[in-house]
Amino acid sequence: MKLLIVSREVRASSLDTLFDGIAKHIDTTIVKLTRAQRIDFTNTVNQLDHENYDRVMIDVPLSRIGKHYKVLRNISGLILYEQDAWMEFSKYSTYRNKFIKTYRSIGPCRLILTGCNVGERIRSAGLDVVAIPKSYDENHLRNLHIERDIELGYIGRIKTRAYRDRRPFLEKMVAEKGLQMLRTHPGEEYLQTLNRIKIFVSADIGFDEYMQKNFEAMACGCMLFACRQGGKEEAWLGFRHMENVVLYDDMDDAQGKLDMLSKNPDLVEEVARKGEELVREHHTMGSRVKPYVEAIKAEMKPVQVLQKPPSRWRRFFGG
């Protein structure tokens, strides 16, 4: 089997460790698009000789592909890797109700999604979905065992429209709990900053899945304080409240639990230690290679025809 991976030169978090692992099991060519090539996505795809490959995995978000998605209909053995499919169900997202419609219009393809809850909902729309959790790059992120001088920290964006519930939560945490909201460059600065944070405050509010920074923070020895996503998500990931993570349900719950944690530093250290153990054992990019290889090699499935509910006329008269 021959595999073509189409990714991007500039990516918030590199997947090189994952892609290199896949390449040890499948004959793989990796192409990283420049910004100009991504913007001219249709012409770029048409020049890739994708016909010479058994599988073509696209690591470009649907939101970045935009109107160029129609060119994907020409690719056989198509696999779409998507971390942002949760936006299909987000009340604030520009892409609400657009993912499923677009995927179905593309035709036969396999979706590799990163959330259990989201994966099940999109699979129920008749699409070929494999859910594989996000992970962290063990070749670049680790616990440095240095002094943690930031009691409560958050690293990430708050201005995107889809994150509308995140901003007021974090701003209130800044005002009332002394949370430090930080931005860093990828690489060494990100590694060093995570290692300075004692409790990483995650605010994946309304996402229905956990973002990658949760795993990265745990790998660097932070205690993860995260919004409970519910459904099957926590069990799927091995997240156990008050054992390897601390979960909150709303603002009042979060404030009460942070007050409790501030009085129990030994508990914070113990939860952080077990959280680090969890991700090192189960959530490295290396541990994702096997399920990715299986998903890539598996036989492709057609888009299922969805049965329309019977009309009121048919319900009344039968048939």
N, C-alpha and C positions, 0 to 999 in steps of 0.2 A: 504494500500500500504506500502511495505517495501523498504527502500532506503539504499544503501551502498554508502558512499562517500569515495573515495580513494584519499588521499592528501599526503602531505610530512611533515616530522618533521621540516625540515629547509626550510623556505619560505621567500622571501624578504619582503612580506607583508602578515600578517596573515589574513585568512578568517574565523577565529573562530567565530566572531560575526555573520557573515552571516550563517555559518553552524549551529550554535546554534539556530538561528531564524528559519531556515528550520525545525530543529528537533522538534520545537513546533507544527508543522502542519503535519509532516509525521514521521512515525516510522523509525528512522534513526540510522544507525551504522556508525561511523567515524573511519577509519583506516588511520594512518599516517605512511608512509613508511620511513625507514631509508635510508641513501644513498646506503648502500649495497643492500637493498631490491629493490630500484629503479633500480640499475645497473642490477640486476638479475630479471628484470621485468616479464619476461615470467613465470618463476617458482613462483614468488610472486603472480601473478594473479591466477595461477592455484590452489593455496592453499587458496584462499579467500572464498570459498564456495559461489561464486556469484550466483549460481543457486537458492539459497534460497531467492533472492531479486527480486522485480518487476522492480526496476530501479537501475542502477549502474552508478554513476557519477564519472568520472576520472578527478581529478585536478592535472594532471601531463602533462606538455607541450609536444606536439608531438616531439619537438626537443630533449627532454630528454628521451622519449620512444624509439626513433630511430628505429632500425631494429626489435625491439620487438613488433611493432604495430600489427603484424599478430595475436597475441594472443587475441586481442580485438574482432576478428571475432567470438570468442566462447561465447561472453557475449550478452545475450538478454536484451532488455531494456537499451541499452548503451547510456549514455550521456557524451559528451566530453566538458569540460570547457577549453577554450583556449583564452589566452590574446594576443598571438603573431601571430594570423592568418594574420595580416598585412604583415608579411614577405613573404607571397605567392606572393605579388606584388612588393616587394622591389628589386630594381636592384642590390643591394649589398648583399642581404641575401643569405646564403648558402642554405636556404630552399625555395628559389624562385621556383614557379611552382611545389612544392612538396606536399603542404597541400591538395589541391583539389584531386590530383591523389591518395594520400594515403587515404583520407576520403572515396572516392568512392570505393576503393578496400576493405575497412573494411566491407562495407555492411550497413544495416539499423542502423542508430544511429542519435541522435540529437546533434547538435553542439550549444553550448551557446557561442557566440562570443561577443566581447565588443565594437565593432564599428558599426555604422550605415552603412557607406559607404562600409566597408569591408564585413559586413554581407550580404548586397544586392548583392555584386559581387560573393560571394561564394554560396549564395542561387541560383543564376542564373545558377550555374553548376549542378543543380538538387539535391541539398542536403537540408536536413531538418535543417534549421538555425533559431535560436531565438537570436536576438540581444538585449543584456541588458547592459547598460553602466557600466563602472567601477565606483567605489565609494571609500569612505574613511571610516576608522573605527572610529566612533564617540566615542567609549569607550576609545580610546587612544590618539586621536588627537583633539586639540582644540586651540583656541586663548587664550594665557596666559596673554595678555595685559601687556607685558613687553616692555622695550625699544628696538627699532629696530635699531641696530647699523651697519647693513649690508645693504647698499643702493641697490646693485644689487647682487643677489645670485643665484647659481645653485647647486643642489645636485643630483648626479647621475654618471652614467658611460659614458665614451666616447670612449673606446678602442674596443668595439665589432664591428665586420666588418659591421653589418647591420646599425650601427650608423655613417657611414662614413661621411655623410653630417653634422652631429651634431658637430663633433670636430672642423673643421675650423671655423664654425660660432662662437662657444663659445670662441675659442682661440683669435679670432679677437675682441670679446667683452671684453675679459680680457685685451688685449693690448690697446684698444682705449676707453673703457668705464669704466674700473675699476671693471668689474665683478669678483666676488669671486667664483671660482669653488671648491666645497666642497664635502667631503665624510664623512659619519657618520655611526655609528652602528644603527641598528633598535632600537626602543624603546625610552627611555628618551632623549638620545643624539639627535636623529632625531627630536623629538618634540621641544626641546629647540632651536635647530639650525634654524628650520623653523620659529620659533617665533622671531628670531633675524633679519630675512630678510624682508626688506620693499617691494622690487619688486622681485618676483621670475621669473627668465628668463627661460622659457621652450623652448626646441629646438627639438620638435618632427617633424623633417624635413623629408618629404618623407614617413611618416607613414600612412597617410590617417585616423588616429584616434588619440585621445588624451590619453596619458599615465596616470597612476594612480596618479603620483606625482602632476599633475595639480590640482586635487581635494583635495589632502592632503595639498598642499600649500595654497589654498583658505580657507580651513577649519581653518588653523592656522593664518589667518589674513593677508597673503601676498596679494599684488596686483599681479594678474597673467598676465604676458606678454608672449604671446604664438604665435606660428606659426599657421596661419590660415589653417585648414585642408580642408575646402571647401565642396562642395556637400551639403548634408543634415545634416552634423555633428553638426554645431553650433546650428541650430534650434532644433535639437533632444535633445541637452544638455541644451538648454536655455542660451547659451553663447551670449551675446549682446556686440558688440564692442563699447568701450568707455563708457559702462554703468556698466557691471560687470566683464569685462575682457578688455584687450587691445591686439589686434591682429596685427601681421605684416605678410607681404607677402614675403619679401626677405631681404637681408642684408641692402641695402640702406634704405628701408622702416623702418626697425628696428632701425637703427641709428637715423633717423629723428624723430621717435616717442619717443625714449628715450631722445633725446634732449628736445622735447616738455614737456615730463613728468617731467624732472628735474627742469623745470621752473614753474610747477604747482603742488606743493605738496598737495594742497587741493583736486585736482582731483584724485591724487593717493590714498589718504585716502578714498575718496568717492567710487571709483571703488572697492577698497579692501573690504570696508564694504558691498557693494551690492553683491560682489562675495562670501563673507562668508555667507551672507543670502541665496544665491542661493543654495550652496552645503548643508547647514544645513537643508534646506527645501526639497531638491530633490535628493541629492546624497550621503546620508548616507548608510551604509551597511544595517541598519534596513529597509530603504525604498526599498531595493532590494529583501527582503524576499518574498513578494507577487508575483512579476513576476517570481522569481525562482521556487516557489512552483507550479505556473501555468505551467511553462515550463516542470517541472519534471512530473507532473500528466497528461499532455496532451497525447493523443494517438500518438504512434510512427508512422512515415511515412516511406514508402520505398524510396530507392534511385531511382530518376527518370531516365528513359532512355532518353538520349539526342539524338535528331534527327540530323543526319549528313547532312551537306549541300549537295545538289545534285551535282553529277559529271558534268563536262563540257559536256559529252556525253548526259546525261539525260536532261540537260538544253537546249541543242540544239535540240534534237529530242522529248522532252517532256516525261512525265511519271515519 
